[in-house]
């Protein structure tokens, strides 16, 4: 299995913080966001290759980070430049998945763990991948997080599942949320699902929001949800970034070490 980190956005809502720094490299308690994600990826058995898709503006930033981070040699980290140079010309999340599959053709031959590069979690991403493997790789598995706040639900992608955890519906920013299950951008795609991406885009599917692909995919291929009760932290605005920094710095001060996910 390979991992693909989506880091090609321009994070305009975080200006001026992200004018010269890509959002995934913003520091949280003294470490870039991506370093926390790599901690999680290192804990996944058999995962040894991580591909980071970025834009042309920040390609050199991510390349320098990868050179330093890859020094340990436990993960092969590759940075792909999608050649876009502005928010208006961005490829979008699914567009970047398609770009990566074209740039690295062997990605299509095996499952792919796709992650947005701007989320931190209190749960183990290895559990999501273990769920995928427990299904013998025959179905994609997506991350679901319980959200008790109805206001947040109405601003999120909301998923419904059946008694077997199979996804039965996905709706973006519903006025009347059909469940309390949100869908942050952590997806383990089967090889079959990856082969469907070009057809999805060719049929007019949105290349931008990754949830739109899930809304389409569950109608043509099996998709299951893995439900976590622990929170995840989205760095989508200056306010949310500052809140995450305060939380993680408090943990660092209280524990005397780096971030340790809640068991």
N, C-alpha and C positions, 0 to 999 in steps of 0.2 A: 504494500500500500504506500502511496505517496500523499503528501499534504500540499495544498495550494492555499496560500494566504493572499487574500485580496487587499491590496494596499495602493490602488491606483486612483483613489478619490482625491479631491482637492480640499476637502474639509473647510469650505467657505464659512460655515457657521462658527468656526473656531478662530477666524481672523481676529487679531493679527498673529496669534500664536502659531498658526500653520502657514504663514506666508513663506517662511524659509525653512520650515521643519515639517516633514510628513507626519500626519497624526499618529501612525503606529510607532514613531520614534519619540513622541512626547514622553518626558520623564514622569514616572509615578513612584514616589518614595525612593528616588535615586536610580531607578532603572527604566529603560525604555519599555513601553507596552509590549513590544514584540518579544522581549526577553522573558516575560512572564508566560507568553504563549509557547515559547520554545521549551520552557520547563515542563509544560503539559505534554507537548509532543514527544519529548524525550522519554516520557513515562509510558508511551504506547508501544507494546511489543511489535517488533518487525518493521516499524516506521523509521526509515533512515534517510529519506530524501524530502526536502522542503523547498518548494518553489514559491517565490514571492513575486507577484505581478505588481508593478508600479508604473507610474507615468514618466514621461521624459524629464519633467521638471525635477523630480525627486529620485531619479534612477541612481545618480552618483551617491546620494545620501544613503540609500539602501545598500548599495554595493560596498560602501565603506563599512557599514554596520555588519554586513555578512562576512567580510574579510576578517573582522575582529572576532565575531561570534563563532565562526567556523574553525577557529584555531584549535578548539578542543578535538575536532575530528570525529565526533560521534554522530553528527548529522551532516549530510551533504546539502548545502544551502545554495540555491541558484536564484538569481534576480533577473527577471524578464522586464524589459522596457516596452510598454505597449505603444510608445511613440506619440501619445497624445500630449498636448501642451496646455490645455485649458479645461475648465469645468464644462464648457460648452461643447467640447469635442471628445469628452470622455467616452469610453466604450461601454461603460456600465458593468455591473458585477457579472452577469451572464455573458456579456460580450467579452469580458476578460477571461472567463473560463474557456470560451471558444477560441480566443486568441492563444491561450496557453496550450490548448490541445493541438493547435496547428503548429506552434513553435516547438513543442515537445511531443511529437506524434505518439511516442510510447505511453503517454498518459492514458490513452484510450483503451489500453489493454488490461487495465487493472482498476480496482476501486480507487476512489479519490476522496480524501477528506478535505473539504473546502471550508475555509474559515475567513470571516471578516477580520481585518487586522486592527480593530478598534474596540474589542470586547475583552473584559477580564471576568473571571468567574470564581465562585466559591465551590464549584463542583469539579469533578475530575472528567476531563474530556476523554480519558481512556475508557471510562464507563460507556460512553456513547459508541466508541469504536468496538468495544466488547459486545455490545448489543448487536451491532452489524454482523460481526463474525458469528454470533450465536444463530443468526438466520442464514448461515452458510453463504453470505454474500449475494443472496438471491433478490434482495430488496434494498432500496435505499433507506437510511435511517436518519431522521432529523432531530435536532435538539428542541425540546419543549420545556418551557419554564412557567410555573404557576405564578400568575400575577393577580394579587387581590384587589388592586386599585382599578376601579372602572374607568377612571380618566386615562390612566396609562394604557389600558386595554383598547380604548377607542383611538389611541394614537399608534397602535401596533398591528402587526399581522397576527391574526388569531386563528387557531387550528382546532378542528374537532376530530376526535378519534373514536373508534368503536371499542368493544370489549377486548379485542386482541391487540389494541394499540395501533391498528392500521388507520392511516389518515383518511378521513371521509370528507373533509372540507377545509378550505383556506379562504379567509377574507381579509383584505387589507383595510385597516382603519375603520372598523364597523361602528355604526352609530348605536347598534344594539348587539354587543359581543355575544356570540353563541356559546362561548366557553371561557374559562380563565387561563387558557393555554396560549402563551405567546411563543413566537418562533424566531429566536435570535439566529444569527447567521453562522451556524455550525451544522454542516451537512456531510454525511458520508454517502456519496453517490456510488451505486453499483456501476460496473462496467457497462451494463445495458443502458442505464440512465444517461451516462455520459455520451453514448452514441446517439442519443435522441436530441442532444442540444442543438446541432445544426438544423434539424427539422423544425424544432420549436422556433428558432429565430427566423427561418425561412417562411414559416407560416404567419409571421407578423407578431410573434411573442415579444414582450418587452425585454430589451437587453439590460435594463437598469436594475430594478429591484429584484433581488434573488428570490423573494417570496413568490413572485409571479410565476417563476418556473415551477416551484413546488405546487402552486395552484393548478397548473397545467399537467404536471408530471403524474400526480396521484390519480388522474383519470385514465392514464395510458399504461402505467406500470405500478407495481406495489411500492408503497412508501409507508414506513412506520415511524412513530414518534417515541422517543425516549424521554420520559418526564423527569425533570429535576425539581426538587422543592427548594434547593438553595438558590440564592440570587446570582445574577450576572450583572455586570456594570458596563453600561454603554457610554462611551465617550463621544457624545454627539453634539455637545455645546460647551461653551466656556464654563457655564454653571455646573454641568454634570462632571466635567473634567476636574474642576476645583473640588467638588464633593468627593470624587474618587481619591484625589490626592490626600485630602484630609483623612479619609478613612484608612488608607494604606499607611500613611505616615503614623497614624495613631497605633495601628497594629505593630509597626516596626518599633515604635517606642515602648510599647507594652511587652513585646516578646523578646526584644533584643536581637532579632534576626530578620531575615527577609520575609516576604509574604508567604504564609503557609495556608493553603486552602482549608476551609472547614471540613473535617472528616465527614 
